[in-house]
Amino acid sequence: MKKLFLPISALMALSVTGNAQSARIFAITGDVKGNVNWNAVREIKGTDGTVKSTIYTPSAKPSLSYQSLVNRNKTPNGEAPFSAIAATGYDAKTNRLYFTNMRGNTLNYVDMNETQLTVVNNEDAVFNTGDKFKSEANIVTRMCFGADGAGYALSNDAEHLIRFTTDNRPIVTSLGRLSDGANNGTKSIHTAPTSWGGDMVGDAMGNLYVINMHSDVYKINTQRMVADYLGTIKGLPEGFTTNGAAVNEDGDLIVSSAIYTESYFKIDFSTLTVTSPIKPEGGVFNASDLASSNLLYQSKVSPLAVAITDKVTIYPNPAVGKTFQVNVANTVSGKYTLTVTDSKGRTVLQNYTTANQVAKVNLPKSTPSGVYVLKVTNAANQAVYNQKIVVE
C-alpha cells in the first residue's frame, strides 16, 4: 500500500483551532498543473481557489513514521511515496486527512496533530471491496464525513457503502449496496462508467450526495440505502469532468476537474447551476479529489443533534413532498407527541406515536418551503427531542 507523507513544517502550520480546521479544503493534485499522477496534496482556499499551503509533493523527502492499527510498530519495507490517491475525507474534529489509494484495500490517515510525521493504516478487512486490478468497479472513489461525525466511502459501482469511525478503536461497517430511487428513470448510480468516479459531500441532516464524473447528482439516504437522482449540474464548460467536490466555509458546493486548470466552480445547490468560476490569476491545480469537513445546509441546521441520535430518527430531511417519518427508539415506552412549528413558533401540525414505532408525518399541502422545528414530548409533557427540519 502506498503511503502519504507531509513535511513537518506543514504539520506545524496545520496546528490550528477547531474553527479554522473546519474551513479547510484539501486538493489531490499532480506535482505541477496538468499532471495526472495524483501524488501531491495541497490545501486550497475555497473562496478563491488559491493554494494556501503545499502539504506534500514528490520532491519532498521528509522522515516519516508509519503505524498500523493492528501492529503499532509496523514499518513498511522499501515502499515508495504514495501515488494514485483515489478518495480523501477530512475530519476537522481529529485533524486527520483520510485517504485510500486507487488499487489499495486499506483505509489510511495522516495525523496532523503529531509532532512526528505519522501515517496510520487501518487494515480492517471490511474496507476491502474486492480486487481493484481485476475490476475498477471495486475502487473506492468517493469519500466524505457526514453530520454524525463518521466517515463514508463508496465504491465505483455503488455496491459498497462503508462507514468508519475515528476513535481509538475505530469501527468499520459495511452498509451494503445502494438502491436506485423509484423516480430515477433511466439514471442509475450503478451504471458503468457514466455514474462512476466523482466525489461525495454530506449535509447537516445526515444525507450524503454523490456528484459523479459526468456531474450527475444523487442524494443518498444512509438509513434507507437509496440513491435518488436529483439532476445534472448545469453551466460547466464543455468537456469538464467533475472529479472533486467539497463545501467551502460559506456553505457553497465547489467542484474541481482532473483535466481542467482554468478554475474551480461554485454551484447553487438548490438549482444545480454554476453561479461563478473560482478563478485565481494563473488558474488552478487540476484536482482528482477535494476534501473538507463542511456540510451543506450547515447554516440552516445545527449539525448533528441533526438526523441521527440515540433517541429519535427523522428521515428524509429535507422532507420531500411535505412528508417525513419519525422513529422514537431506544427509549422509555409510552406515548409521544410530535409537534411541528414554523419559524414564528406557530403550530403547523401535531401528531402522536409510541416508542419504537415509525410515525409518518404528512404536513398540509399548503405548508410553504422553509425551516421548521420538530419537538417530541413524552407522556409527562417533557421535551425529549427538539430538532430543525427543512421542508422542500
C-alpha atoms as a printed R data frame, in Angstrom:
    type eleno elety resid chain resno       x      y       z
1   ATOM     1    CA   MET     A     1   0.000  0.000   0.000
2   ATOM     2    CA   LYS     A     2   1.408  3.362  -0.972
3   ATOM     3    CA   LYS     A     3   1.602  5.921   1.822
4   ATOM     4    CA   LEU     A     4   1.011  9.684   2.138
5   ATOM     5    CA   PHE     A     5   3.515 11.891   3.919
6   ATOM     6    CA   LEU     A     6   3.800 15.546   4.791
7   ATOM     7    CA   PRO     A     7   6.692 17.863   5.656
8   ATOM     8    CA   ILE     A     8   6.992 18.644   9.360
9   ATOM     9    CA   SER     A     9   6.805 22.378   8.652
10  ATOM    10    CA   ALA     A    10   3.359 21.783   7.203
11  ATOM    11    CA   LEU     A    11   2.289 19.931  10.338
12  ATOM    12    CA   MET     A    12   3.268 22.897  12.488
13  ATOM    13    CA   ALA     A    13   1.349 25.239  10.215
14  ATOM    14    CA   LEU     A    14  -1.680 22.975  10.390
15  ATOM    15    CA   SER     A    15  -1.890 23.007  14.176
16  ATOM    16    CA   VAL     A    16  -4.831 25.412  14.284
17  ATOM    17    CA   THR     A    17  -8.069 25.916  16.150
18  ATOM    18    CA   GLY     A    18 -11.152 23.774  15.536
19  ATOM    19    CA   ASN     A    19 -12.954 26.610  13.765
20  ATOM    20    CA   ALA     A    20 -10.061 27.187  11.404
21  ATOM    21    CA   GLN     A    21  -9.777 23.456  10.786
22  ATOM    22    CA   SER     A    22 -13.422 23.170   9.788
23  ATOM    23    CA   ALA     A    23 -12.876 25.702   6.999
24  ATOM    24    CA   ARG     A    24 -10.019 23.740   5.431
25  ATOM    25    CA   ILE     A    25 -10.194 22.205   1.957
26  ATOM    26    CA   PHE     A    26  -7.619 19.797   0.587
27  ATOM    27    CA   ALA     A    27  -6.997 19.005  -3.072
28  ATOM    28    CA   ILE     A    28  -5.351 15.921  -4.538
29  ATOM    29    CA   THR     A    29  -3.271 17.129  -7.472
30  ATOM    30    CA   GLY     A    30  -0.214 16.317  -9.525
31  ATOM    31    CA   ASP     A    31   3.230 17.732  -8.812
32  ATOM    32    CA   VAL     A    32   2.600 20.518 -11.344
33  ATOM    33    CA   LYS     A    33  -0.510 21.861 -13.050
34  ATOM    34    CA   GLY     A    34  -1.780 19.491 -15.705
35  ATOM    35    CA   ASN     A    35  -0.113 16.441 -14.158
36  ATOM    36    CA   VAL     A    36  -2.448 13.489 -13.541
37  ATOM    37    CA   ASN     A    37  -0.385 11.278 -11.233
38  ATOM    38    CA   TRP     A    38  -2.416 12.376  -8.156
39  ATOM    39    CA   ASN     A    39   0.637 12.254  -5.929
40  ATOM    40    CA   ALA     A    40   0.509 15.699  -4.311
41  ATOM    41    CA   VAL     A    41  -1.626 17.224  -1.564
42  ATOM    42    CA   ARG     A    42  -2.386 20.929  -1.330
43  ATOM    43    CA   GLU     A    43  -4.611 22.988   0.922
44  ATOM    44    CA   ILE     A    44  -6.646 25.468  -1.103
45  ATOM    45    CA   LYS     A    45  -8.884 28.394  -0.252
46  ATOM    46    CA   GLY     A    46 -12.473 27.514  -1.022
47  ATOM    47    CA   THR     A    47 -13.412 31.113  -1.756
48  ATOM    48    CA   ASP     A    48 -10.803 31.948  -4.393
49  ATOM    49    CA   GLY     A    49  -9.072 28.675  -5.305
50  ATOM    50    CA   THR     A    50  -5.560 29.784  -4.444
51  ATOM    51    CA   VAL     A    51  -3.102 27.411  -2.809
52  ATOM    52    CA   LYS     A    52  -2.930 28.096   0.906
53  ATOM    53    CA   SER     A    53  -0.117 25.626   1.528
54  ATOM    54    CA   THR     A    54   1.613 22.754  -0.216
55  ATOM    55    CA   ILE     A    55   1.281 19.750   2.079
56  ATOM    56    CA   TYR     A    56   3.202 17.186   0.049
57  ATOM    57    CA   THR     A    57   4.862 16.925  -3.336
58  ATOM    58    CA   PRO     A    58   7.013 14.038  -4.610
59  ATOM    59    CA   SER     A    59  10.144 16.199  -4.497
60  ATOM    60    CA   ALA     A    60   9.898 16.481  -0.679
61  ATOM    61    CA   LYS     A    61  11.593 13.678   1.246
62  ATOM    62    CA   PRO     A    62  10.817 14.134   4.960
63  ATOM    63    CA   SER     A    63  11.340 11.490   7.631
64  ATOM    64    CA   LEU     A    64   8.160  9.534   8.180
65  ATOM    65    CA   SER     A    65   6.644  7.325  10.862
66  ATOM    66    CA   TYR     A    66   4.278  4.547   9.774
67  ATOM    67    CA   GLN     A    67   1.874  2.920  12.157
68  ATOM    68    CA   SER     A    68  -0.726  0.199  11.913
69  ATOM    69    CA   LEU     A    69  -3.872 -0.097  13.986
70  ATOM    70    CA   VAL     A    70  -3.100 -3.816  14.134
71  ATOM    71    CA   ASN     A    71   0.633 -3.514  14.743
72  ATOM    72    CA   ARG     A    72   1.655 -0.117  16.079
73  ATOM    73    CA   ASN     A    73   5.326 -0.811  15.296
74  ATOM    74    CA   LYS     A    74   4.758 -1.716  11.666
75  ATOM    75    CA   THR     A    75   7.350 -0.299   9.284
76  ATOM    76    CA   PRO     A    76   6.846 -0.743   5.547
77  ATOM    77    CA   ASN     A    77   9.798 -2.237   3.691
78  ATOM    78    CA   GLY     A    78  11.018 -0.241   0.723
79  ATOM    79    CA   GLU     A    79   7.665  1.374  -0.012
80  ATOM    80    CA   ALA     A    80   7.738  4.464  -2.198
81  ATOM    81    CA   PRO     A    81   5.829  7.697  -1.556
82  ATOM    82    CA   PHE     A    82   2.136  7.442  -2.278
83  ATOM    83    CA   SER     A    83   0.649  7.681  -5.731
84  ATOM    84    CA   ALA     A    84  -2.784  7.462  -7.347
85  ATOM    85    CA   ILE     A    85  -4.865  8.607  -4.379
86  ATOM    86    CA   ALA     A    86  -8.437  7.737  -5.258
87  ATOM    87    CA   ALA     A    87 -10.503  9.279  -2.442
88  ATOM    88    CA   THR     A    88  -9.999 11.544   0.573
89  ATOM    89    CA   GLY     A    89 -12.036 12.792   3.511
90  ATOM    90    CA   TYR     A    90 -11.066 15.414   6.086
91  ATOM    91    CA   ASP     A    91 -12.146 15.165   9.731
92  ATOM    92    CA   ALA     A    92 -11.755 18.531  11.464
93  ATOM    93    CA   LYS     A    93 -12.502 17.073  14.877
94  ATOM    94    CA   THR     A    94  -9.376 14.906  14.852
95  ATOM    95    CA   ASN     A    95  -7.463 16.992  12.296
96  ATOM    96    CA   ARG     A    96  -6.861 13.937  10.139
97  ATOM    97    CA   LEU     A    97  -6.843 13.548   6.385
98  ATOM    98    CA   TYR     A    98  -8.175 10.091   5.493
99  ATOM    99    CA   PHE     A    99  -7.425  8.512   2.137
100 ATOM   100    CA   THR     A   100  -7.372  5.362   0.081
101 ATOM   101    CA   ASN     A   101  -5.300  4.512  -2.986
102 ATOM   102    CA   MET     A   102  -6.562  3.503  -6.403
103 ATOM   103    CA   ARG     A   103  -5.537 -0.146  -6.073
104 ATOM   104    CA   GLY     A   104  -5.329 -0.383  -2.294
105 ATOM   105    CA   ASN     A   105  -7.565 -2.186   0.176
106 ATOM   106    CA   THR     A   106  -6.781 -0.264   3.368
107 ATOM   107    CA   LEU     A   107  -8.029  2.953   4.908
108 ATOM   108    CA   ASN     A   108  -5.248  5.361   5.847
109 ATOM   109    CA   TYR     A   109  -4.951  8.720   7.519
110 ATOM   110    CA   VAL     A   110  -2.364 11.391   8.119
111 ATOM   111    CA   ASP     A   111  -2.408 12.501  11.737
112 ATOM   112    CA   MET     A   112  -1.714 16.228  11.598
113 ATOM   113    CA   ASN     A   113  -1.558 16.595  15.370
114 ATOM   114    CA   GLU     A   114   1.599 14.526  15.915
115 ATOM   115    CA   THR     A   115   4.974 16.185  16.307
116 ATOM   116    CA   GLN     A   116   6.471 13.260  14.419
117 ATOM   117    CA   LEU     A   117   5.018 12.933  10.932
118 ATOM   118    CA   THR     A   118   2.738  9.881  11.115
119 ATOM   119    CA   VAL     A   119   0.685  7.858   8.675
120 ATOM   120    CA   VAL     A   120  -1.680  5.290  10.172
121 ATOM   121    CA   ASN     A   121  -3.043  2.275   8.287
122 ATOM   122    CA   ASN     A   122  -6.284  0.522   9.158
123 ATOM   123    CA   GLU     A   123  -6.241 -2.907   7.531
124 ATOM   124    CA   ASP     A   124  -9.783 -3.798   8.608
125 ATOM   125    CA   ALA     A   125 -10.968 -6.431   6.142
126 ATOM   126    CA   VAL     A   126 -14.381 -4.742   5.868
127 ATOM   127    CA   PHE     A   127 -12.762 -1.926   3.899
128 ATOM   128    CA   ASN     A   128 -11.645 -4.359   1.186
129 ATOM   129    CA   THR     A   129 -14.242 -4.063  -1.569
130 ATOM   130    CA   GLY     A   130 -12.558 -6.570  -3.886
131 ATOM   131    CA   ASP     A   131  -9.684 -6.908  -6.341
132 ATOM   132    CA   LYS     A   132  -9.093 -3.455  -7.852
133 ATOM   133    CA   PHE     A   133  -6.737 -4.799 -10.518
134 ATOM   134    CA   LYS     A   134  -9.354 -7.134 -11.950
135 ATOM   135    CA   SER     A   135 -12.217 -4.646 -11.827
136 ATOM   136    CA   GLU     A   136 -12.323 -0.858 -11.477
137 ATOM   137    CA   ALA     A   137 -15.846 -1.317 -10.107
138 ATOM   138    CA   ASN     A   138 -14.254 -2.175  -6.747
139 ATOM   139    CA   ILE     A   139 -12.201  1.017  -6.444
140 ATOM   140    CA   VAL     A   140 -13.306  3.395  -3.676
141 ATOM   141    CA   THR     A   141 -13.504  6.761  -5.451
142 ATOM   142    CA   ARG     A   142 -15.851  8.782  -3.208
143 ATOM   143    CA   MET     A   143 -15.274  9.691   0.446
144 ATOM   144    CA   CYS     A   144 -16.525 12.325   2.894
145 ATOM   145    CA   PHE     A   145 -17.551 12.919   6.502
146 ATOM   146    CA   GLY     A   146 -21.203 13.112   7.477
147 ATOM   147    CA   ALA     A   147 -23.188 15.039  10.060
148 ATOM   148    CA   ASP     A   148 -22.843 12.148  12.512
149 ATOM   149    CA   GLY     A   149 -19.064 12.627  12.598
150 ATOM   150    CA   ALA     A   150 -18.387  9.351  10.797
151 ATOM   151    CA   GLY     A   151 -16.574  8.900   7.513
152 ATOM   152    CA   TYR     A   152 -18.242  7.349   4.475
153 ATOM   153    CA   ALA     A   153 -16.585  5.671   1.481
154 ATOM   154    CA   LEU     A   154 -18.273  4.433  -1.705
155 ATOM   155    CA   SER     A   155 -17.031  2.123  -4.432
156 ATOM   156    CA   ASN     A   156 -17.308  2.989  -8.120
157 ATOM   157    CA   ASP     A   157 -20.212  0.592  -8.701
158 ATOM   158    CA   ALA     A   158 -22.072  1.693  -5.529
159 ATOM   159    CA   GLU     A   159 -22.203 -1.911  -4.357
160 ATOM   160    CA   HIS     A   160 -20.215 -0.997  -1.234
161 ATOM   161    CA   LEU     A   161 -21.038  1.919   1.063
162 ATOM   162    CA   ILE     A   162 -18.744  1.813   4.085
163 ATOM   163    CA   ARG     A   163 -18.985  3.779   7.320
164 ATOM   164    CA   PHE     A   164 -15.973  4.284   9.613
165 ATOM   165    CA   THR     A   165 -15.469  5.982  12.970
166 ATOM   166    CA   THR     A   166 -12.411  7.964  14.031
167 ATOM   167    CA   ASP     A   167 -11.977  6.970  17.672
168 ATOM   168    CA   ASN     A   168  -9.065  4.981  19.126
169 ATOM   169    CA   ARG     A   169 -10.921  1.744  18.424
170 ATOM   170    CA   PRO     A   170 -12.451  2.577  15.041
171 ATOM   171    CA   ILE     A   171 -15.406  0.618  13.771
172 ATOM   172    CA   VAL     A   172 -15.573 -0.058  10.036
173 ATOM   173    CA   THR     A   173 -19.059 -1.102   8.917
174 ATOM   174    CA   SER     A   174 -20.218 -2.297   5.517
175 ATOM   175    CA   LEU     A   175 -23.645 -0.740   4.993
176 ATOM   176    CA   GLY     A   176 -24.113 -2.670   1.758
177 ATOM   177    CA   ARG     A   177 -25.449 -1.875  -1.684
178 ATOM   178    CA   LEU     A   178 -27.254  1.318  -2.673
179 ATOM   179    CA   SER     A   179 -30.595  1.009  -4.452
180 ATOM   180    CA   ASP     A   180 -31.798  3.432  -7.103
181 ATOM   181    CA   GLY     A   181 -34.689  5.720  -6.175
182 ATOM   182    CA   ALA     A   182 -38.126  4.924  -7.562
183 ATOM   183    CA   ASN     A   183 -38.132  8.110  -9.667
184 ATOM   184    CA   ASN     A   184 -34.634  7.802 -11.137
185 ATOM   185    CA   GLY     A   185 -35.928  6.756 -14.554
186 ATOM   186    CA   THR     A   186 -33.053  5.757 -16.802
187 ATOM   187    CA   LYS     A   187 -30.471  7.181 -14.393
188 ATOM   188    CA   SER     A   188 -28.727  4.678 -12.149
189 ATOM   189    CA   ILE     A   189 -25.956  5.170  -9.633
190 ATOM   190    CA   HIS     A   190 -24.615  1.762 -10.692
191 ATOM   191    CA   THR     A   191 -24.192  2.410 -14.428
192 ATOM   192    CA   ALA     A   192 -20.648  1.848 -15.664
193 ATOM   193    CA   PRO     A   193 -18.807  4.022 -16.340
194 ATOM   194    CA   THR     A   194 -21.126  7.063 -16.527
195 ATOM   195    CA   SER     A   195 -22.019  7.000 -12.823
196 ATOM   196    CA   TRP     A   196 -18.525  6.137 -11.611
197 ATOM   197    CA   GLY     A   197 -15.888  8.456 -10.211
198 ATOM   198    CA   GLY     A   198 -16.546 11.923  -8.907
199 ATOM   199    CA   ASP     A   199 -16.771 12.722  -5.229
200 ATOM   200    CA   MET     A   200 -19.131 12.861  -2.254
201 ATOM   201    CA   VAL     A   201 -20.231 15.501   0.314
202 ATOM   202    CA   GLY     A   202 -22.560 15.432   3.317
203 ATOM   203    CA   ASP     A   203 -25.298 17.714   4.599
204 ATOM   204    CA   ALA     A   204 -26.281 18.786   8.104
205 ATOM   205    CA   MET     A   205 -29.308 16.465   8.119
206 ATOM   206    CA   GLY     A   206 -27.328 13.251   7.732
207 ATOM   207    CA   ASN     A   207 -27.675 12.779   3.973
208 ATOM   208    CA   LEU     A   208 -24.820 12.215   1.520
209 ATOM   209    CA   TYR     A   209 -24.557 13.434  -2.065
210 ATOM   210    CA   VAL     A   210 -22.613 11.783  -4.866
211 ATOM   211    CA   ILE     A   211 -21.540 14.033  -7.725
212 ATOM   212    CA   ASN     A   212 -20.241 11.641 -10.369
213 ATOM   213    CA   MET     A   213 -17.719 12.284 -13.117
214 ATOM   214    CA   HIS     A   214 -20.455 13.375 -15.532
215 ATOM   215    CA   SER     A   215 -21.832 15.865 -12.965
216 ATOM   216    CA   ASP     A   216 -24.978 13.869 -12.135
217 ATOM   217    CA   VAL     A   217 -26.049 14.377  -8.521
218 ATOM   218    CA   TYR     A   218 -27.534 11.645  -6.335
219 ATOM   219    CA   LYS     A   219 -28.864 12.132  -2.815
220 ATOM   220    CA   ILE     A   220 -28.160  9.164  -0.530
221 ATOM   221    CA   ASN     A   221 -30.297  8.341   2.468
222 ATOM   222    CA   THR     A   222 -27.952  6.182   4.533
223 ATOM   223    CA   GLN     A   223 -30.775  4.658   6.571
224 ATOM   224    CA   ARG     A   224 -32.847  3.503   3.613
225 ATOM   225    CA   MET     A   225 -29.727  2.965   1.448
226 ATOM   226    CA   VAL     A   226 -31.440  4.650  -1.506
227 ATOM   227    CA   ALA     A   227 -29.794  6.947  -4.072
228 ATOM   228    CA   ASP     A   228 -32.241  9.457  -5.557
229 ATOM   229    CA   TYR     A   229 -31.215 11.206  -8.767
230 ATOM   230    CA   LEU     A   230 -31.568 14.983  -8.321
231 ATOM   231    CA   GLY     A   231 -30.318 16.239 -11.688
232 ATOM   232    CA   THR     A   232 -27.170 17.236 -13.559
233 ATOM   233    CA   ILE     A   233 -25.092 20.319 -12.795
234 ATOM   234    CA   LYS     A   234 -25.687 22.962 -15.444
235 ATOM   235    CA   GLY     A   235 -23.284 25.614 -16.716
236 ATOM   236    CA   LEU     A   236 -19.984 23.717 -16.575
237 ATOM   237    CA   PRO     A   237 -17.643 24.086 -19.563
238 ATOM   238    CA   GLU     A   238 -17.859 21.531 -22.338
239 ATOM   239    CA   GLY     A   239 -15.554 18.604 -21.613
240 ATOM   240    CA   PHE     A   240 -15.378 19.385 -17.881
241 ATOM   241    CA   THR     A   241 -15.371 16.209 -15.774
242 ATOM   242    CA   THR     A   242 -16.371 16.588 -12.128
243 ATOM   243    CA   ASN     A   243 -13.785 14.710 -10.083
244 ATOM   244    CA   GLY     A   244 -13.646 16.605  -6.797
245 ATOM   245    CA   ALA     A   245 -16.375 18.161  -4.647
246 ATOM   246    CA   ALA     A   246 -16.349 19.974  -1.326
247 ATOM   247    CA   VAL     A   247 -18.292 22.552   0.677
248 ATOM   248    CA   ASN     A   248 -16.469 25.792   1.385
249 ATOM   249    CA   GLU     A   249 -16.645 27.915   4.538
250 ATOM   250    CA   ASP     A   250 -19.590 29.861   3.103
251 ATOM   251    CA   GLY     A   251 -21.601 26.658   2.656
252 ATOM   252    CA   ASP     A   252 -21.250 26.637  -1.147
253 ATOM   253    CA   LEU     A   253 -20.604 23.483  -3.129
254 ATOM   254    CA   ILE     A   254 -17.449 23.750  -5.214
255 ATOM   255    CA   VAL     A   255 -16.245 21.261  -7.823
256 ATOM   256    CA   SER     A   256 -12.917 20.545  -9.489
257 ATOM   257    CA   SER     A   257 -11.859 18.626 -12.573
258 ATOM   258    CA   ALA     A   258  -8.985 16.244 -13.168
259 ATOM   259    CA   ILE     A   259  -8.372 17.792 -16.600
260 ATOM   260    CA   TYR     A   260  -9.382 21.469 -16.268
261 ATOM   261    CA   THR     A   261  -6.894 24.038 -14.917
262 ATOM   262    CA   GLU     A   262  -8.632 27.361 -15.585
263 ATOM   263    CA   SER     A   263 -10.855 27.380 -12.492
264 ATOM   264    CA   TYR     A   264 -12.963 25.546  -9.979
265 ATOM   265    CA   PHE     A   265 -16.695 26.290  -9.965
266 ATOM   266    CA   LYS     A   266 -19.179 27.363  -7.290
267 ATOM   267    CA   ILE     A   267 -22.581 25.694  -7.544
268 ATOM   268    CA   ASP     A   268 -26.037 26.822  -6.418
269 ATOM   269    CA   PHE     A   269 -27.090 23.507  -4.926
270 ATOM   270    CA   SER     A   270 -30.800 24.336  -4.911
271 ATOM   271    CA   THR     A   271 -30.800 24.630  -8.717
272 ATOM   272    CA   LEU     A   272 -27.639 22.607  -9.525
273 ATOM   273    CA   THR     A   273 -26.380 25.541 -11.571
274 ATOM   274    CA   VAL     A   274 -22.937 27.144 -11.768
275 ATOM   275    CA   THR     A   275 -23.026 30.582 -10.152
276 ATOM   276    CA   SER     A   276 -19.428 31.631 -10.735
277 ATOM   277    CA   PRO     A   277 -15.958 30.341 -11.543
278 ATOM   278    CA   ILE     A   278 -13.372 30.288  -8.771
279 ATOM   279    CA   LYS     A   279 -10.534 31.555 -10.891
280 ATOM   280    CA   PRO     A   280  -7.314 32.887  -9.356
281 ATOM   281    CA   GLU     A   281  -4.687 34.511 -11.525
282 ATOM   282    CA   GLY     A   282  -2.737 31.755 -13.262
283 ATOM   283    CA   GLY     A   283  -5.522 29.203 -12.932
284 ATOM   284    CA   VAL     A   284  -5.875 26.282 -10.521
285 ATOM   285    CA   PHE     A   285  -4.358 22.876  -9.979
286 ATOM   286    CA   ASN     A   286  -6.452 20.239 -11.697
287 ATOM   287    CA   ALA     A   287  -7.650 18.032  -8.843
288 ATOM   288    CA   SER     A   288  -8.873 14.451  -8.798
289 ATOM   289    CA   ASP     A   289 -10.409 14.864  -5.351
290 ATOM   290    CA   LEU     A   290 -11.358 17.526  -2.801
291 ATOM   291    CA   ALA     A   291 -11.907 17.072   0.925
292 ATOM   292    CA   SER     A   292 -13.455 19.313   3.576
293 ATOM   293    CA   SER     A   293 -15.432 18.832   6.775
294 ATOM   294    CA   ASN     A   294 -18.049 21.458   5.931
295 ATOM   295    CA   LEU     A   295 -21.642 20.359   5.354
296 ATOM   296    CA   LEU     A   296 -24.365 21.562   3.022
297 ATOM   297    CA   TYR     A   297 -27.168 23.407   4.869
298 ATOM   298    CA   GLN     A   298 -24.972 23.765   7.965
299 ATOM   299    CA   SER     A   299 -26.018 27.409   8.304
300 ATOM   300    CA   LYS     A   300 -29.694 26.362   8.403
301 ATOM   301    CA   VAL     A   301 -29.452 23.361  10.693
302 ATOM   302    CA   SER     A   302 -27.064 22.902  13.581
303 ATOM   303    CA   PRO     A   303 -25.015 19.773  12.810
304 ATOM   304    CA   LEU     A   304 -25.786 16.658  14.372
305 ATOM   305    CA   ALA     A   305 -28.159 16.747  17.038
306 ATOM   306    CA   VAL     A   306 -29.267 16.541  13.461
307 ATOM   307    CA   ALA     A   307 -30.806 13.429  11.960
308 ATOM   308    CA   ILE     A   308 -29.038 10.621  13.737
309 ATOM   309    CA   THR     A   309 -29.280 10.349  17.523
310 ATOM   310    CA   ASP     A   310 -29.726  7.574  20.065
311 ATOM   311    CA   LYS     A   311 -33.336  8.570  20.634
312 ATOM   312    CA   VAL     A   312 -35.040  9.909  17.543
313 ATOM   313    CA   THR     A   313 -34.546  9.459  13.817
314 ATOM   314    CA   ILE     A   314 -36.045 11.767  11.194
315 ATOM   315    CA   TYR     A   315 -35.963 10.890   7.516
316 ATOM   316    CA   PRO     A   316 -35.821 12.177   4.928
317 ATOM   317    CA   ASN     A   317 -34.553 15.565   5.988
318 ATOM   318    CA   PRO     A   318 -35.050 17.762   3.981
319 ATOM   319    CA   ALA     A   319 -38.624 16.488   3.769
320 ATOM   320    CA   VAL     A   320 -39.708 15.827   0.204
321 ATOM   321    CA   GLY     A   321 -43.366 16.163  -0.761
322 ATOM   322    CA   LYS     A   322 -44.249 17.584   2.687
323 ATOM   323    CA   THR     A   323 -43.780 14.105   4.184
324 ATOM   324    CA   PHE     A   324 -41.247 12.610   6.583
325 ATOM   325    CA   GLN     A   325 -41.022  9.784   9.106
326 ATOM   326    CA   VAL     A   326 -40.125  9.826  12.794
327 ATOM   327    CA   ASN     A   327 -38.911  6.874  14.817
328 ATOM   328    CA   VAL     A   328 -38.663  7.219  18.606
329 ATOM   329    CA   ALA     A   329 -36.415  4.302  19.540
330 ATOM   330    CA   ASN     A   330 -34.254  3.049  22.410
331 ATOM   331    CA   THR     A   331 -36.213  4.997  24.990
332 ATOM   332    CA   VAL     A   332 -38.914  4.616  27.624
333 ATOM   333    CA   SER     A   333 -42.102  3.005  26.313
334 ATOM   334    CA   GLY     A   334 -45.254  5.087  26.130
335 ATOM   335    CA   LYS     A   335 -47.000  7.719  24.067
336 ATOM   336    CA   TYR     A   336 -45.116 10.616  22.477
337 ATOM   337    CA   THR     A   337 -46.399 13.846  20.958
338 ATOM   338    CA   LEU     A   338 -44.871 15.172  17.744
339 ATOM   339    CA   THR     A   339 -45.286 18.925  17.226
340 ATOM   340    CA   VAL     A   340 -44.114 20.794  14.133
341 ATOM   341    CA   THR     A   341 -43.823 24.574  14.443
342 ATOM   342    CA   ASP     A   342 -42.807 27.278  11.969
343 ATOM   343    CA   SER     A   343 -40.163 29.992  12.381
344 ATOM   344    CA   LYS     A   344 -42.623 32.127  14.376
345 ATOM   345    CA   GLY     A   345 -43.442 29.322  16.796
346 ATOM   346    CA   ARG     A   346 -46.889 28.633  15.332
347 ATOM   347    CA   THR     A   347 -48.059 25.022  15.369
348 ATOM   348    CA   VAL     A   348 -48.278 23.582  11.856
349 ATOM   349    CA   LEU     A   349 -49.175 20.034  12.846
350 ATOM   350    CA   GLN     A   350 -49.448 17.813  15.892
351 ATOM   351    CA   ASN     A   351 -49.295 14.033  15.768
352 ATOM   352    CA   TYR     A   352 -48.755 11.090  18.123
353 ATOM   353    CA   THR     A   353 -46.628  7.974  18.191
354 ATOM   354    CA   THR     A   354 -45.355  5.327  20.598
355 ATOM   355    CA   ALA     A   355 -41.837  4.135  21.372
356 ATOM   356    CA   ASN     A   356 -40.143  2.009  18.730
357 ATOM   357    CA   GLN     A   357 -42.792  2.803  16.143
358 ATOM   358    CA   VAL     A   358 -42.305  4.635  12.851
359 ATOM   359    CA   ALA     A   359 -44.744  7.523  12.515
360 ATOM   360    CA   LYS     A   360 -45.440  9.020   9.095
361 ATOM   361    CA   VAL     A   361 -45.932 12.796   9.269
362 ATOM   362    CA   ASN     A   362 -47.880 14.409   6.423
363 ATOM   363    CA   LEU     A   363 -47.701 18.179   6.559
364 ATOM   364    CA   PRO     A   364 -50.552 20.154   4.988
365 ATOM   365    CA   LYS     A   365 -50.109 20.577   1.240
366 ATOM   366    CA   SER     A   366 -50.214 24.352   1.764
367 ATOM   367    CA   THR     A   367 -47.120 24.284   4.014
368 ATOM   368    CA   PRO     A   368 -44.537 26.668   2.493
369 ATOM   369    CA   SER     A   369 -40.968 25.514   1.940
370 ATOM   370    CA   GLY     A   370 -38.633 26.512   4.743
371 ATOM   371    CA   VAL     A   371 -37.105 25.520   8.073
372 ATOM   372    CA   TYR     A   372 -39.390 24.122  10.784
373 ATOM   373    CA   VAL     A   373 -38.884 22.627  14.236
374 ATOM   374    CA   LEU     A   374 -39.986 19.165  15.334
375 ATOM   375    CA   LYS     A   375 -40.455 18.784  19.099
376 ATOM   376    CA   VAL     A   376 -41.033 15.387  20.676
377 ATOM   377    CA   THR     A   377 -42.544 15.297  24.169
378 ATOM   378    CA   ASN     A   378 -43.287 12.313  26.403
379 ATOM   379    CA   ALA     A   379 -46.421 11.450  28.385
380 ATOM   380    CA   ALA     A   380 -45.294 13.769  31.197
381 ATOM   381    CA   ASN     A   381 -45.088 16.651  28.663
382 ATOM   382    CA   GLN     A   382 -41.299 16.703  28.936
383 ATOM   383    CA   ALA     A   383 -39.378 17.534  25.762
384 ATOM   384    CA   VAL     A   384 -37.086 14.643  24.756
385 ATOM   385    CA   TYR     A   385 -36.100 15.933  21.332
386 ATOM   386    CA   ASN     A   386 -36.036 19.283  19.556
387 ATOM   387    CA   GLN     A   387 -34.738 19.464  16.002
388 ATOM   388    CA   LYS     A   388 -34.904 21.608  12.883
389 ATOM   389    CA   ILE     A   389 -36.255 20.053   9.697
390 ATOM   390    CA   VAL     A   390 -36.090 21.520   6.219
391 ATOM   391    CA   VAL     A   391 -39.247 21.270   4.099
392 ATOM   392    CA   GLU     A   392 -38.708 21.485   0.357
